[in-house]
Amino acid sequence: MHHLTHLSEEQRQCIENCTTCHEVCLSMAATHCLKLGGKHVEQEHFRLMMDCAEICATSANFMLRGSPLHQLICGVCAEVCSQCAGSCAQVGDMDECVETCRACSESCRKMAA
């Protein structure tokens, strides 16, 4: 990843966590949740998963561009990921999403500090 030399190790890890979280939330919403239905597709939960996927992609993009505004976006991302993890834990049977969102929230909080 020589093209990311302008980034710290912590930023690279955060980008990786954001990218993974984007993939997991989008994929689980579109497959797992739609297949199971019920509480998995209730509006608030499903929208939160979409929001989480979107802000994670945006957060990674801001860091990749070296935007000085990445701290603001990472702060928002940390909060959305935290809420998404809570929602997924409450819905149940979404352990991968819960773990991924928690890891992303934690690394984004560090970036926002």
Backbone bond lengths (Angstrom), bond angles and torsions (degrees), N, CA, C in turn:
res aa  C-N    CA-C-N  psi(-1)  N-CA   C-N-CA  omega(-1)  CA-C   N-CA-C  phi
1 M - - - 1.458 - - 1.528 110.20 -
2 H 1.315 116.65 48.31 1.462 122.15 -177.11 1.523 112.94 -58.92
3 H 1.322 116.91 -26.35 1.464 120.26 -177.72 1.533 112.37 -74.06
4 L 1.317 117.40 -7.53 1.467 120.52 179.74 1.527 111.72 -105.77
5 T 1.325 116.52 25.47 1.464 120.60 -175.96 1.521 112.58 -65.77
6 H 1.337 117.83 -20.79 1.465 120.27 179.64 1.530 111.52 -75.73
7 L 1.335 117.51 -4.90 1.459 121.45 -176.83 1.523 111.66 -102.80
8 S 1.311 115.28 146.93 1.468 119.88 174.39 1.528 108.67 -75.63
9 E 1.316 116.27 164.74 1.469 121.30 177.73 1.536 109.85 -59.95
10 E 1.321 116.19 -38.67 1.468 121.58 179.75 1.541 110.63 -64.21
11 Q 1.335 116.06 -40.18 1.468 120.08 177.79 1.523 110.92 -67.19
12 R 1.336 116.38 -42.67 1.471 119.87 178.55 1.526 110.49 -59.61
13 Q 1.323 116.19 -42.43 1.473 120.60 179.48 1.528 110.35 -64.98
14 C 1.319 116.67 -40.10 1.459 121.02 179.70 1.530 110.43 -65.53
15 I 1.320 117.55 -42.12 1.471 121.64 177.19 1.526 109.67 -60.06
16 E 1.325 115.72 -43.72 1.466 120.52 178.76 1.533 110.28 -62.38
17 N 1.335 117.07 -44.72 1.466 121.04 179.40 1.528 111.10 -63.47
18 C 1.329 116.78 -41.81 1.468 120.99 178.96 1.522 111.11 -64.33
19 T 1.324 116.38 -43.26 1.464 121.43 -179.08 1.528 110.49 -64.23
20 T 1.324 116.28 -43.79 1.468 121.05 178.17 1.520 110.54 -63.71
21 C 1.328 116.50 -43.82 1.458 120.96 -178.95 1.532 110.61 -63.45
22 H 1.318 116.98 -41.88 1.469 121.80 176.08 1.533 109.91 -56.48
23 E 1.326 116.09 -48.56 1.459 121.11 -178.32 1.524 111.84 -64.24
24 V 1.322 117.03 -45.92 1.469 121.48 -176.73 1.527 110.93 -66.24
25 C 1.332 117.70 -46.70 1.469 120.19 -178.91 1.524 111.86 -63.55
26 L 1.325 116.27 -45.85 1.455 120.35 -179.08 1.526 110.79 -64.48
27 S 1.312 116.01 -46.63 1.457 121.84 -178.43 1.528 111.80 -65.10
28 M 1.318 116.92 -46.88 1.476 119.43 -178.96 1.524 111.86 -66.55
29 A 1.322 117.33 -37.53 1.466 120.20 178.09 1.524 109.98 -63.20
30 A 1.338 115.90 -45.54 1.458 121.36 -174.24 1.522 113.49 -75.76
31 T 1.313 117.93 -23.96 1.470 119.97 -177.90 1.529 110.57 -113.20
32 H 1.293 117.10 -71.05 1.469 123.90 -175.96 1.535 112.08 -54.66
33 C 1.317 116.95 -55.45 1.472 120.92 -175.28 1.529 112.41 -67.09
34 L 1.329 116.88 -44.78 1.464 119.93 179.85 1.526 111.04 -64.12
35 K 1.325 116.46 -35.51 1.462 120.77 179.73 1.529 111.13 -68.73
36 L 1.329 116.56 -43.86 1.462 120.74 -176.79 1.527 113.11 -76.76
37 G 1.335 116.64 -32.06 1.467 120.90 179.78 1.526 112.38 64.84
38 G 1.314 115.96 -155.30 1.463 121.54 179.03 1.515 112.47 57.53
39 K 1.332 115.75 -132.34 1.475 120.60 -177.56 1.530 112.29 -64.20
40 H 1.328 116.61 -20.50 1.471 120.63 178.79 1.538 112.18 -68.41
41 V 1.309 117.26 -22.56 1.462 120.20 -179.34 1.530 112.66 -115.91
42 E 1.332 116.57 13.55 1.458 118.32 174.84 1.521 108.01 -61.84
43 Q 1.325 115.23 142.83 1.464 122.34 -169.95 1.531 113.87 -51.01
44 E 1.320 117.73 -50.72 1.468 121.03 -176.02 1.532 111.97 -60.97
45 H 1.330 116.17 -45.49 1.467 120.83 -179.67 1.531 111.29 -66.99
46 F 1.316 116.54 -48.10 1.461 120.81 -176.46 1.525 110.91 -64.46
47 R 1.328 116.35 -41.90 1.465 120.53 178.53 1.527 110.70 -63.08
48 L 1.323 116.83 -40.49 1.464 121.74 179.08 1.530 110.81 -62.30
49 M 1.321 117.16 -39.14 1.471 120.07 177.24 1.532 110.83 -64.55
50 M 1.325 116.73 -40.22 1.467 120.82 177.61 1.530 110.38 -66.41
51 D 1.336 116.26 -42.90 1.472 121.14 177.52 1.519 110.53 -60.00
52 C 1.324 116.16 -42.60 1.463 121.35 -178.29 1.527 110.25 -64.19
53 A 1.315 116.93 -46.69 1.469 120.63 178.70 1.529 110.17 -58.25
54 E 1.321 115.79 -44.00 1.473 121.19 -177.25 1.532 112.20 -65.94
55 I 1.333 117.29 -48.39 1.472 120.00 -177.13 1.527 110.67 -68.76
56 C 1.322 117.81 -30.69 1.466 120.19 177.56 1.528 110.55 -66.32
57 A 1.323 116.91 -43.26 1.468 120.73 177.78 1.525 109.82 -63.46
58 T 1.322 116.40 -43.12 1.468 121.55 179.83 1.520 111.00 -63.56
59 S 1.316 116.37 -44.04 1.462 121.72 179.99 1.531 110.78 -60.88
60 A 1.313 116.76 -46.21 1.471 120.88 177.86 1.529 110.03 -60.19
61 N 1.324 116.95 -43.31 1.467 120.92 -179.64 1.525 111.97 -62.33
62 F 1.325 117.76 -42.13 1.468 121.30 179.00 1.526 110.56 -61.51
63 M 1.337 117.03 -42.05 1.465 120.25 179.50 1.519 111.02 -69.17
64 L 1.333 117.39 -41.04 1.464 121.02 179.47 1.520 111.76 -61.69
65 R 1.336 116.00 -35.00 1.470 120.53 178.83 1.521 112.35 -79.85
66 G 1.333 116.65 -9.58 1.460 119.75 -177.23 1.521 111.62 70.49
67 S 1.323 116.51 28.34 1.463 120.53 -178.96 1.526 111.14 -65.70
68 P 1.345 116.82 132.89 1.463 119.45 177.03 1.533 111.73 -67.74
69 L 1.321 117.10 -11.07 1.464 121.11 178.48 1.533 112.89 -89.99
70 H 1.337 117.14 2.76 1.463 119.75 -176.51 1.527 112.65 -59.50
71 Q 1.343 117.22 -30.34 1.466 119.06 -179.66 1.526 111.39 -62.52
72 L 1.326 116.52 -39.81 1.470 120.80 178.59 1.528 110.71 -64.15
73 I 1.313 116.09 -47.26 1.466 121.53 -178.76 1.530 110.05 -64.71
74 C 1.328 116.69 -41.58 1.467 120.34 179.54 1.531 111.25 -63.46
75 G 1.329 116.49 -35.36 1.460 119.98 177.08 1.521 111.78 -63.32
76 V 1.328 115.42 -44.18 1.460 121.12 177.42 1.532 109.54 -65.38
77 C 1.309 116.72 -43.66 1.462 121.92 -179.64 1.535 110.86 -59.61
78 A 1.322 116.49 -43.12 1.463 120.81 179.11 1.528 110.88 -58.11
79 E 1.323 116.08 -42.92 1.466 120.74 -179.30 1.527 111.42 -68.11
80 V 1.323 117.83 -45.44 1.470 121.47 -179.58 1.531 109.94 -63.15
81 C 1.327 117.21 -43.64 1.467 121.33 179.01 1.524 111.23 -61.97
82 S 1.313 115.86 -40.10 1.458 120.51 179.02 1.530 110.84 -63.15
83 Q 1.328 116.41 -44.42 1.459 120.59 178.11 1.524 111.44 -65.98
84 C 1.325 116.70 -39.28 1.461 120.93 179.47 1.532 110.16 -64.98
85 A 1.321 117.50 -42.59 1.465 121.42 177.80 1.524 110.17 -59.17
86 G 1.328 116.26 -42.64 1.457 120.72 179.36 1.519 112.06 -64.37
87 S 1.315 116.27 -42.69 1.458 121.32 179.27 1.527 111.07 -65.04
88 C 1.325 116.37 -43.95 1.467 120.96 179.69 1.532 111.02 -65.22
89 A 1.317 116.88 -37.42 1.466 121.11 177.88 1.533 110.09 -65.24
90 Q 1.315 115.75 -39.95 1.460 121.57 -179.55 1.534 111.32 -68.09
91 V 1.317 116.79 -42.44 1.467 121.92 179.31 1.531 109.78 -65.19
92 G 1.319 115.79 -39.63 1.466 121.05 177.40 1.517 113.11 89.26
93 D 1.330 115.87 161.26 1.457 123.54 178.84 1.530 111.73 59.03
94 M 1.352 115.35 36.18 1.467 120.32 -178.69 1.523 110.86 -139.24
95 D 1.320 115.78 39.78 1.466 120.99 -174.03 1.530 113.91 -56.52
96 E 1.332 117.20 -40.54 1.468 120.10 -178.79 1.528 110.13 -60.93
97 C 1.321 115.89 -42.55 1.458 121.06 -179.81 1.535 110.52 -66.25
98 V 1.316 116.73 -44.14 1.468 121.48 180.00 1.528 110.10 -58.31
99 E 1.329 116.96 -49.82 1.471 121.67 -178.10 1.522 111.68 -64.08
100 T 1.319 116.36 -43.47 1.468 121.34 -178.71 1.528 110.72 -64.62
101 C 1.336 116.41 -44.53 1.472 120.67 179.38 1.525 111.44 -64.58
102 R 1.319 117.21 -40.21 1.474 120.52 179.50 1.525 111.12 -64.33
103 A 1.332 116.52 -42.79 1.472 121.07 179.72 1.537 109.73 -63.84
104 C 1.312 116.67 -42.26 1.460 120.92 -179.51 1.525 110.56 -67.25
105 S 1.312 116.74 -42.59 1.466 121.21 179.17 1.527 110.16 -58.95
106 E 1.314 115.84 -44.62 1.465 120.94 -178.84 1.530 111.44 -62.81
107 S 1.317 117.85 -46.59 1.473 119.41 -178.00 1.529 110.75 -70.95
108 C 1.326 117.66 -33.81 1.469 119.78 177.55 1.529 111.72 -68.89
109 R 1.324 116.80 -34.76 1.476 119.76 176.12 1.521 110.88 -60.53
110 K 1.333 116.06 -40.25 1.473 120.97 177.83 1.530 110.36 -63.49
111 M 1.336 116.54 -40.96 1.462 120.88 179.94 1.535 111.76 -67.69
112 A 1.314 115.50 -31.88 1.470 120.51 -177.34 1.531 112.20 -78.67
113 A 1.325 115.96 -20.27 1.479 120.45 -176.25 1.515 112.60 -67.57
